[in-house]
C-alpha cells in the first residue's frame, strides 16, 4: 500500500513538474498556434503512380536504343577511317576528299548526340514536372476536403526503427524531416487511390514522356 501511495505521489509530482516546465517555457517564448497537418510519402506516390514508372522506363529504353544507334554509327566511321588509311595514300587528293567527308560526318554525329541528350533530358524533366503537378493537384483536393492547413512531405522508409547494430538505420532516422505525426493524418494512400481513379494506366510502350492527364482533378478524394 505504501509503495502504491509513493508511486501515486511521484506521478502527481511528475505531471505537476511537467506542467510547470511548459508554463515556464510558455512565459519565455511565443506559444505555437494549433494547426492541422497531414503528411504524404511522395516517393511511394510516384512508385504507385498509374503511368509514371512505366513511362519513365519507356523513355529510358528509347534513350538507350538511340545511344546504341549513335555508338554503332561512331564505330562505322572509325572503321571507314581505318580502311581509308589502308586503301589510299595520305597525300592523294582522293584521300583528302574522303577524309573531309568522314570528319564532317563525325562532327554531325557529335552534334546529333548532344541535341538528343538535351531532348531526352527535357522530356524527362517534363514528365517529372507533369507528374508532380498531378500529385500536387490531388493533395490540394484532399487537403481542402479534410480541412488540413498544411501537408508536408515525409518518407515511410525513414520511419524504420533505429538499430545501433545497423548504423545506416540510425543515419536514416537522423535524416528524417518529420519527427512525429499522427498516422491517421497520412494522406499517402488517399493520394495514390485518387490518382489511380482519375488517371488511366497506359502501356509502357506508348506515350513515352507524356503522362496521361487527370480525367477529372476536381473530384473529391477517395475515402480512406
C-alpha positions as CSV (number, residue, x, y, z in Angstrom):
1,X,0.0,0.0,0.0
2,X,2.9,2.3,0.9
3,X,4.5,1.6,-2.4
4,X,1.3,2.4,-4.4
5,X,0.9,5.6,-2.4
6,X,4.5,6.7,-3.1
7,X,4.0,5.8,-6.8
8,X,0.9,8.0,-7.0
9,X,2.7,10.9,-5.3
10,X,5.6,10.5,-7.7
11,X,3.2,10.6,-10.7
12,X,1.4,13.6,-9.4
13,X,4.7,15.4,-8.8
14,X,5.9,14.5,-12.3
15,X,2.8,15.7,-14.0
16,X,2.9,18.9,-12.0
17,X,6.6,19.5,-12.7
18,X,6.0,18.9,-16.4
19,X,3.1,21.3,-16.5
20,X,5.2,23.9,-14.6
21,X,8.0,23.4,-17.1
22,X,5.7,24.0,-20.1
23,X,4.2,27.0,-18.3
24,X,7.7,28.4,-17.8
25,X,8.6,27.8,-21.5
26,X,5.3,29.5,-22.5
27,X,6.1,32.6,-20.5
28,X,9.5,32.9,-22.2
29,X,8.6,32.2,-25.8
30,X,5.6,32.6,-28.1
31,X,3.2,29.7,-27.9
32,X,2.7,27.8,-31.2
33,X,-0.7,28.1,-32.7
34,X,-2.5,24.8,-33.2
35,X,-2.8,23.7,-36.8
36,X,-4.0,20.6,-38.7
37,X,-1.2,19.0,-40.7
38,X,-1.0,15.9,-42.8
39,X,1.9,14.0,-44.4
40,X,2.5,12.4,-47.8
41,X,5.2,10.0,-48.9
42,X,6.0,11.4,-52.3
43,X,8.4,8.6,-53.3
44,X,5.7,6.0,-52.6
45,X,3.1,8.0,-54.5
46,X,5.4,8.2,-57.5
47,X,6.2,4.5,-57.3
48,X,2.5,3.7,-57.3
49,X,1.5,6.3,-60.0
50,X,-0.6,4.7,-62.8
51,X,1.7,5.9,-65.6
52,X,4.9,7.5,-64.2
53,X,7.1,4.4,-63.7
54,X,6.0,2.8,-67.0
55,X,6.5,6.0,-69.0
56,X,9.9,6.6,-67.4
57,X,11.1,3.1,-68.2
58,X,9.9,3.5,-71.8
59,X,11.7,6.8,-72.1
60,X,14.9,5.2,-70.7
61,X,14.6,2.3,-73.1
62,X,14.2,4.8,-76.0
63,X,17.2,6.7,-74.9
64,X,19.3,3.6,-74.6
65,X,18.3,2.4,-78.1
66,X,19.1,5.9,-79.5
67,X,22.6,5.9,-77.8
68,X,23.3,2.4,-79.1
69,X,22.5,3.6,-82.7
70,X,24.8,6.5,-82.2
71,X,27.6,4.2,-81.0
72,X,27.1,1.9,-84.0
73,X,27.4,4.9,-86.3
74,X,30.6,6.0,-84.5
75,X,32.2,2.6,-84.8
76,X,31.3,2.6,-88.5
77,X,33.0,5.9,-89.0
78,X,36.1,4.7,-87.2
79,X,36.2,1.6,-89.3
80,X,35.8,3.7,-92.5
81,X,38.7,5.9,-91.4
82,X,40.9,2.9,-90.7
83,X,40.1,1.4,-94.1
84,X,40.8,4.7,-95.7
85,X,44.3,4.8,-94.3
86,X,44.9,1.3,-95.6
87,X,43.5,1.9,-99.1
88,X,44.8,5.3,-100.1
89,X,48.0,7.3,-99.8
90,X,47.6,10.1,-97.2
91,X,48.8,12.7,-99.7
92,X,46.5,11.7,-102.5
93,X,43.6,14.1,-103.5
94,X,41.0,11.2,-103.1
95,X,42.3,10.5,-99.6
96,X,41.9,14.1,-98.5
97,X,38.4,14.3,-100.0
98,X,37.2,11.2,-98.3
99,X,38.9,12.3,-95.1
100,X,37.0,15.6,-95.1
101,X,33.7,13.7,-95.7
102,X,34.4,11.5,-92.7
103,X,35.4,14.4,-90.5
104,X,32.2,16.2,-91.5
105,X,30.1,13.1,-90.7
106,X,31.8,12.7,-87.3
107,X,31.1,16.3,-86.4
108,X,27.5,15.9,-87.5
109,X,27.2,12.8,-85.3
110,X,28.6,14.5,-82.3
111,X,26.1,17.4,-82.7
112,X,23.3,14.9,-83.0
113,X,24.3,13.2,-79.8
114,X,24.4,16.5,-77.9
115,X,21.0,17.6,-79.2
116,X,19.4,14.2,-78.5
117,X,20.7,14.1,-74.9
118,X,19.3,17.6,-74.4
119,X,16.0,16.5,-75.9
120,X,15.8,13.4,-73.6
121,X,16.7,15.5,-70.6
122,X,13.9,17.9,-71.3
123,X,11.4,15.1,-71.9
124,X,12.4,13.5,-68.6
125,X,12.1,16.8,-66.8
126,X,8.7,17.4,-68.4
127,X,7.5,14.0,-67.3
128,X,8.6,14.5,-63.8
129,X,7.1,18.0,-63.6
130,X,3.8,17.0,-65.1
131,X,3.5,14.0,-62.7
132,X,4.5,16.1,-59.7
133,X,1.8,18.6,-60.7
134,X,-0.8,15.8,-60.8
135,X,0.2,14.8,-57.3
136,X,0.0,18.4,-56.1
137,X,-3.4,18.8,-57.5
138,X,-4.6,15.6,-55.8
139,X,-3.0,16.8,-52.5
140,X,-4.8,20.1,-52.8
141,X,-8.2,18.5,-53.3
142,X,-7.6,16.1,-50.4
143,X,-6.3,18.8,-48.1
144,X,-9.3,21.0,-48.7
145,X,-11.7,18.1,-48.3
146,X,-10.3,17.0,-45.0
147,X,-9.6,20.6,-43.9
148,X,-5.8,20.4,-43.5
149,X,-3.9,23.6,-43.1
150,X,-0.6,22.1,-44.2
151,X,0.7,19.0,-46.0
152,X,4.3,18.1,-45.7
153,X,6.5,15.5,-47.4
154,X,8.0,12.6,-45.5
155,X,9.3,9.2,-46.2
156,X,8.0,5.9,-44.8
157,X,11.4,4.4,-45.2
158,X,12.7,6.9,-42.6
159,X,10.3,5.7,-40.0
160,X,12.2,2.4,-39.7
161,X,13.3,1.8,-36.1
162,X,16.8,2.8,-35.5
163,X,19.2,-0.1,-34.6
164,X,22.8,0.7,-33.4
165,X,23.9,-2.7,-34.9
166,X,22.8,-1.3,-38.2
167,X,24.4,2.2,-38.4
168,X,22.6,3.0,-41.7
169,X,19.2,2.8,-39.9
170,X,20.5,5.4,-37.4
171,X,21.6,7.8,-40.1
172,X,18.3,7.3,-41.9
173,X,16.4,8.1,-38.7
174,X,18.5,11.2,-38.1
175,X,17.9,12.5,-41.6
176,X,14.1,12.3,-41.4
177,X,12.4,15.6,-41.7
178,X,9.2,14.7,-39.9
179,X,10.0,13.5,-36.4
180,X,6.4,12.9,-35.3
181,X,3.0,12.7,-36.8
182,X,-0.3,11.0,-36.2
183,X,-0.6,8.0,-38.6
184,X,-4.3,8.9,-39.1
185,X,-3.1,12.0,-40.9
186,X,-1.1,10.2,-43.5
187,X,-2.7,11.1,-46.9
188,X,-0.3,8.9,-49.0
189,X,-2.8,6.0,-49.7
190,X,-5.6,8.5,-50.3
191,X,-3.5,10.3,-52.9
192,X,-2.5,7.0,-54.6
193,X,-6.1,6.0,-54.8
194,X,-7.2,9.3,-56.3
195,X,-4.5,9.1,-59.0
196,X,-5.5,5.5,-59.9
197,X,-9.1,6.5,-60.0
198,X,-8.6,9.6,-62.2
199,X,-5.7,8.6,-64.4
200,X,-6.0,5.7,-66.9
201,X,-2.9,3.5,-66.8
202,X,-1.1,3.4,-70.2
203,X,1.1,0.7,-71.7
204,X,4.9,1.2,-71.2
205,X,5.4,1.1,-74.9
206,X,3.2,4.2,-75.7
207,X,3.2,7.8,-74.7
208,X,6.8,8.0,-73.6
209,X,7.4,11.3,-71.9
210,X,3.7,12.2,-72.0
211,X,1.9,11.0,-68.8
212,X,-1.9,10.6,-69.0
213,X,-3.8,13.6,-67.9
214,X,-6.0,13.5,-64.9
215,X,-9.5,12.7,-66.0
216,X,-11.3,14.9,-63.5
217,X,-9.0,16.6,-61.0
218,X,-11.9,18.3,-59.4
219,X,-13.3,15.1,-57.9
220,X,-13.1,14.7,-54.2
221,X,-10.7,12.3,-52.6
222,X,-11.2,8.6,-52.3
223,X,-12.4,7.8,-48.8
224,X,-9.8,6.4,-46.5
